[in-house]
Amino acid sequence: VGAAVALLLGRQLAKCGNLVSSICLPIAVGVVLLEFDRSFYPEADTDMSPVVVLGLDSATWDQIDPMIAEGELPNMKLLLERSARAQLDSERPTLSARIWTIIATGRAAEDNGILDFECTRRDLKTGRVWDAVQKNNGKVGLTGWLMTWPPDEFPGFCMPGWVAPGSETHPMDLAFLKPLVSVGRQDGAVFSMETFRAGLSGVAISTADHTLENIGAFLKIVFGPKDRESVFWRMQLVYANLSSDAWFAQMIRHNPVFGALLITPIDTLGHHYWAYHQPEMFPDAKDEKKKAFKEVLRNGYRKADDVLGRLMKRMDMENTTFMIFSDHGMQALGNNKRNAAKPSLGKVRNTAKPSPGKMINFIDMNELGLRAALAGNQLVLTCNQKDAERNYEILHEVKRRISEIRVEEKPEGRPFRFSPFEEGDQTLSMDFIPSQIGDSENHLLFEGKRQPVSDLFYRETRSGVHHERGVVILSGPGIKKGSIFQSASIYDAAPTMLYGLGLEVPEGLPGKVLTDAWDPSYLESNPVRFTPGFLPDPPPARDLELDVAMRDAALKQLGYVEPQK
């Protein structure tokens, strides 16, 4: 009742133009809410056992372990004492849309249909773990998971992830958070009244233990510095707070047997603020920014720890299988950003990226439906022809042509190194090799064409890039407490989630159940059960209109596509 009253009041307040009343009255609502705070205990209304998943995009043991050793991340420390942990091996290209879908389906991108960020739920060709839950009459609760737009209208709820090309949610009354994703991005407004209203609606559903914290954080944005770097990192933390609060509220309301929350501040802040986290690698970063943003990345981990702590308080930890996954890790850009601060690229280093559109034009492959994404030093190409064989033919020809590109001043140079590309593949990935090109004023040659390197590459603006070492943590019934196990892959996530739910594992999935995390006696009493084939097919996708500009703006902010000049 209290949460419903707060939500209604927050929305009415957001409509009024009086800034003072819009701020003060939600504070009063937050105080009233203190007595209405509740916990959730997912209970199966079927024969399944409850499973809760927390996704921490880009989290890595390289950062978690040192912070715990320094006395930080108390909730993570407490969780690890009762959990089994391992490194989760990811794969290249480390595009989050691909990897989170592999985690959900247990199948490779070429099989599941999600090749890049331009895909949507409509492109999905295989079932996900929660499709098996629904087939067994269980409710599902999702927040933040990528490639879930358009949202399925299943029993439970779904709030799609940040890359969704639309604001639709299931149910629709959760759509108010979408405007907060874009605050402080490079090509959008630093702040707006729409953002303010969305924030108030979010505060109205805040969990009581930190309603005032959310309001305070939001006011720092409203009245604090308005430069993009200051606004962006604060809003990322506010959005993580409010989206997790919305998830908590819906978990209490729907009581699903499978719940998954994916939060992204570690990833978004790592991409943009790593230079201030590890300034010795970026000597040209300005001193005032080093001081102002020194703790921003660590604040992302602190926020994740805060969400984890609130989740642990609200969940039946003894009877729920709780899992944490990250899709990959993150590290500093390979070289410093000295060249990025200059008008020209200078000597080509890891601070330069190929311009996908110009590169495709250079090899005369326009108008063939090629799509490009950038992941660290990788250029990732897919094709949107409806026929898979035709897609392969086009990508094969692209590979041939790019292989023929030479550096005029370094005839032996090979600018690109390709990842394995076999017959039928739908993704062509290649690494850009700066040392093979040399100076940015050198020239690339292709079938009589000659073009300066500086025309085909642009300066990298991010300081943090992905690596392939993620994390997995398992807690709950039968788990070996405080243990470390080996050999975990993103393909093992889906079978392991199914086992935690008590469901049969399809034999067609390439991964395995991470049985090393469970006590042998538990496994003896609860053996892994298999079934032929694959996961159940997903339901037909809804026909909703795409807002391509919304999606592309988010992708440009994180550097997955080339920014506008």
N, C-alpha and C positions, 0 to 999 in steps of 0.2 A: 504494500500500500504506500509506504513512504517513498519507495523508488518511483512508483507511478506518479505520485503527486509531484515529486521533484522534476520528473521529466516534463510533465505538462507545464509546470511553472517556468521551467527553463526555456521551453519553446515560446511561451507567451512573452517572456522577458526579452528573448532574442528578437522579437518583432518590434519592440518599442525602440524609439530613437534616443531615449534618454540614457546616456552612458552611465551616469551615477546609479540610477535605479537598476540598470542591467547588471551592474557589478555587485551592488550591495545585497539585493534580494537573493541571488544564488548563494551568497555566503550564509545568509540566514537559513536557506534550505539545507545547505550542507551541515549546519549545526544540528538541525532537526533530524537529519538522516542518521546521526551518530547512533541512535538507539535501534535503527532498523538494519544494521549490518548483519549479513547472513553468510552461512557457509553452504557449499554444495557437496553432495555426496552422490556421485553418479551411481545409480543402481540399475542393473540390467532388468528390463521388463521381458527379456527373452532368456535363453540359456547361456548367453554370452557373459563374459566377465568384463568389468569396466576398464578402459584404457584411456589415458590422457597423454597427449603429446604436446610438448613445448618446442617450437622451432626457434632457434637463435641464429639467424642468418649471419654467416661469416665468423661465428665464434670459433676460437682456436685455443688449444691447450697452451700455445706459446704465450698467450696473454693471461689466461685464467690461472694457471699454476703460480706464476710470479705474484699476481695480485693476492691470491690466497696466502702465500708465504709472507706478504707484507701486512697481513691482518685485514685485507679487504675481502669482499664477497662472502660475508658470513653465512648466507643462506646456501650458497653453492658448497661451501665447506661442510655444512651440516648435511646436505643431501649426499655428498660423496661418501660420507661415513657410513651411509646405509645403502649404497649403490654399487653397481659394477660399471666400469668405465672403459673406454677404448678410443683410439683414433679411428675416425670414420673416413675411409679413403673415398675421395670423390673422383671425378674424371674431367678431362678437358673436352670441349670448351666449358668453362665454369660459369655458364649463364644460369642464373638462379631459376629462371622459368623452366629450363630443362631439368635441372638437378632436383628441384622440389617435386616435379612430376614423376621423375624416376623413383624418388623415395616413396611417393604415394602409390604408384602402380607396380613397382618392382620390375619394370621392363624398360629397355633402351628407348631413347628418343625416337629412333626410326620406327620402332614398333608402336609406341604409345601416341605418336603424332604431334607431340609438342616439341618443335625444333628450335624455336626462338621466341623472342618477346612479342612478335607480331601475331603469334598464334593466340587463340582463345579456347575456351571450353568447347566450342564447336569443332575444333580440330582434333579433339581427343578421340582416339580409336580404341582404347583399352580401358578396362575397369580399374578403379582405385580401391583401396582398402575399405573406404566407407561405402562403396557400392555393395560389397559383401555384407557389411553391417545392415544396410537397408534391406537386402534380400532376406536377411534373417530377422526382419521386423524390429530392428533396433533404430533408435534415434541417433542423429549425428549433429554435432555442433562445431562449425568451422569459422575461424576468424583469421584473416590475413594470408591464407594459403594462396599461392599464385596459381594462375590458370583455372580459377573457379568461377570466372565470369563468362557468360551469363550464369548466375547462381541457380542451382537446381532447387526445385520446390519440394524437397523431401521433408519428412517429419523431423523437425529440429530447426536449425538456423544456419545461415551462411552469409558471412561478410567477406567478399573477395579481397585479394591483396592489392597492393599499391599500384600495380601496373594495369589494373582493370580499365578498359576503355569505356567505362560507364559507371554511374553511381548506384546502380541497382543492387539491392541486397535482398535476402529472404529471412524474415519478413522485411517489407520496404521501410518500416519505421526506423531502421538502423542506418539509413543512407546519409544522415546528417554529418558523419565524420569525414566523408570523402574530400570536402574542400580543404581540410587541414593538411592533406598530403603534400600539396603544392606550395605551401607557405615558404617564402624565402628562396624559391628556386631561381635559376639564372634568368629565365625569360618571363617570369610572372611578377605579379605585384608582391612587394615585400609584405604587405599586410592589407586587409580589406575588411569592410563591414560584414561581408559574407563569412569571412574567416572568423570574425568575432562572434557572430551568431552561432556558427557551427561549434565553436569552442564552448559557448555557454550551454548548448544542448548536450555536449559531451560532459561538462562538469555536472550537469543535472543527474547523470546516471553514474557518477563516480562512486566507488565504494567508500563507505563512511570513514574508514581509517585514514584516508588521505584526500578527502574532499578539499580541505583548506589548502593542502599542498598543491593540488591541481590549480586552484584559483590563484594562489600566489605565483606559480610558474607562469600562468597565463598573463597575469598582470605585469610580470617582468618583461614579457614580450610587448604588451600594449604600450607600456610607459618607458621601456628600456631603449638601448641603442637600436637603430633601425637599419644598420648595414646588414647585408644579406647573410654574411657569415655568422653574425650574432643571433639573428632571428632564426636562421635555418636549424642550427643545432638545438636550440631550446625547443623549437616546435617539434622536432623529431622525438624528443623525450616526452613532451606533452602528448603527442599522438600515440606513443607507445603506452602511456598511462591510460588514456581514454579508450583506446581500442581494447586493451586488456580488461578495463572496467566493463565495457560493453559485453565482452565475452563472459566475464564472471556473472553478470546479470542474466544473460541468456542461458548460461549453464544452470543457474538456480531455477530459472523459469521452465526449461525444457527437460532437464535431468537426462541428457543423452548418455548412452553407454559408451560412445566414442566421441571425445572432444579433442580438438587440436587448435592451438593458438600459435601463430607465427608472428614474431616481432623483428624489426629490421634496424634498430638504431645502431647496432654494432657495425653493420655493413655500410649504411649511409654515412655515418660519421667517420668510419675508417677510410672510406674513399676520399673524403674531402679534408680531413684534419690530421692525417697521419704525419704530415710534415711538422706539426707542432707537438705531436706525441714523441717523435724520434728526431729532434731538430739537428742532431749531429750529422744526419744524412742529407739534410737540406739547408746548407749554410746560407743560402740567399733568402730564406724566409725572414720576414721582418721581425725585429725584436719585440715590437709592441704586440704583434699577433702571436708570437711564441708565448708571451706572458698571458695574453687574454684567452688563448685556446689550448693551453698546455694540457688541461685535464679533460678535454672534450671527449676523446676516444674512451678514456677510462670511465667517464660518466656514462657512456653507452653500456659498458659492462656493469656498472653500478645499477643502472636502471633495469637491466636484465635480471640482476640479482634481486632487486626490489620486487619485480613482477614474480619471480620464482618464490620469494618468501611469502607473498600474499597468496599465491596458488597453493603452497604447501599448507598454509593455515586453513584453507577452505576445502581441502581434499582429504579423503580418507586414505592416508598414505599406507595403511596396513593392508587394505583390501583392494587397492587400485594399482594396476601396473602403470607406472609413470615413466615416460621416455622423453629424453631430450636429444634432438638431432641438430646438427648444423650442416648446411649443404656444401660448405667448403670453408677454408680459413682465409686469412688476409695477412699481408705483410707490406713493408715499405716498397715503393717503386724502386726498381733495381739500381738506378743511379740518381744523383741529386738533381734538383730542378733548376740548376743554374741557367741552362739555355731557355727554359720556359719563361724566364723573366725578361728576355731580350726580344727585340723586334723580329729578328730572324731566328731560324732554328739553330744556326751555327753548325757545329759538328753533330751529326744525327746520333742521338742516344735513345734511351728508353723514354725520353720526354716527347718523342714524336710518335704519331699514329698515322697509319694510312687513311686517306679519305676514301671511304668505300665508293661513293658516287663517282668521284673523279677517276678512281682506279678502274671501275667497270667501264667507264667511257673510254679510258686510255686503251683498253684491250678490245674495244668495239663490241661490247656485249650488252648494249642498252636494250630496253623494251623487251626483255625476255622473262620478266617476272622475278629477277634476282632480288633477294633481301639480304641485308648485311647487318651484322652486330659486331661490336668490339668488346673483347674480354681480355683485359691486360694487354699483352703483346700479341694477341691472336685476332685475326680477322676471320669471322665466321660467316659463311655464305650458305643460304638455302634458296629454294626456288618455289614459287607458288603456282606452278602449272598443276592442273588437276591430275595428270597422269604421272605416276611415280617414275615410270621408265623414262619419260621425257625429262623430268627433273634431273635424273641421273645423267642423261646425255648432255644437258646444258652444263651441269657442274663439272662433268668430265672435260668438256671443251674449255671451260674457264680455267681449270687446272692446267691444261696443256698450254694455254696462252700465257698465263702468269708465269709458268715455268720458263718461258722463252724471254722474259724480261731480263735485260742486262744493264749494267752500269757502264756508261761510256768511259769513265775515268778508271774503272776497275773491271775490265772485261771478264775476269774470273769470278766476280762477285755474283752471288745468288741471293737476292733480297728476301726471298720467302722460303720457308721450310714447311712442307706439308705434313699434316697428321695422316695416318693411314686412311686411305680412301679406296674402298673396295666396290665391286660391281653391285649396284642397287642402292648404295648409300645415298642419303638425302641431305647430308650436311658435309660441306667442304670447309675444313679448318686449316689455317696456316699461320705460322709464326713469322713475325717481321724481325729480321736480323739486322740491327743497326750497324754492326761492324762490317757488314758486307756492302754497305752503301757509302760510308764515309761522310763527306761534307754535304750539307744540304744544297749547296750550289752545284753539285754533280748532276748528271743527267741520266734519266732512264730511257732505254731504247726498246722499241717493240715494233717490228714489221714496218720499218721506215719512219716511225714516229720518234720524236726526241722531245723530252719534256723535263724541266728542272725538278729535282726531288722536292724542292720547297713548294711546288705547285700541287704535288700529289700527297703531301703529308701535312698535318697540322700539329700544333703543340698540345701535349697532354696537360690537362689542368688538375688531374687528381694525383694524390701522393700515396694512396693505398691501393694495392691490387690483390686479386685473389691468388691463393695457392690451393692445392688439392687435399689439404689435411684438415678435415672437420672433426667434430666431436660426437660421441654417442654416450649417453648415460642411461642406465636402466635401473629402476627401483620398483619394489613391490613384492608380492608373494613369491617366495622361493629364490629370490635373487641373492647371490653371494655378496654380502655386505663388505664394502671397502676393498673390493677386488678390481684387478685390471686384467682384461682379456685381450687377445690379439685377433688380427685378421677380421676386420669389420669393413664392409663396403656399403655404399649407398644402395646397392641392390639387395642387401640383407634387411633393410628397414621394413619393407612391406611384409615379408614372411614373418619377421619378428613381431610386428604389430598384430598380425593375424593370430599368431600363437598366443600372445597375451590376451586376446579376445576369446580364446578357446575355440577358434574356427579352424577348419582344415586349410592346409597350405597347398595351393595348386602346384602340381608337379612341373608345369611348364615355366614357372618363374625361375630365372637363373640364379637368384640369391638363395641364401640359407637362413634358417633360424639361428640366432646368436645364442646357441645352447650353452656356450662356455660361461655365460653370465648367470646361469641357474645352478642351484645345488643338484647333484646327481639324484638324490632321493626325491626331489620335487619332480624331476624329469621322468623318473621311474613311475611315479604316481600319475603324472600328466604328460604322457609321451606326445611327441609331435605327430599329428595325423595329416595324411596327405589325401588329395583328391586329384583326379586327372584334369588336364587342361589349364585354364587361366582363371583370373578373377571374372566375376559377372560383368557383362557389358554395362556401361553407364546408360542412364536414360537419355532419350532424345534431348538435345540442347535447345534451349529457348531461343526464339528469334527476336533479338533485341538490336537496336541500332547502335553501331559502334561510334564512340567519340574518339576518333583517331588522334586529334590534336591533344586531348587529355592524356592519352597513353604516351605519345611521343614526347610531350613536355617532361613527363616523369623520367623517361629513358634518357633524354638529353642531360637532365640534372645529374644522373649517376654515370654518365659517360658511356652508355651502351650504344648510342648512336652519335653521329657527328653533330656537334652543336652548330647552330646557325651563326653565320658571320655577323 
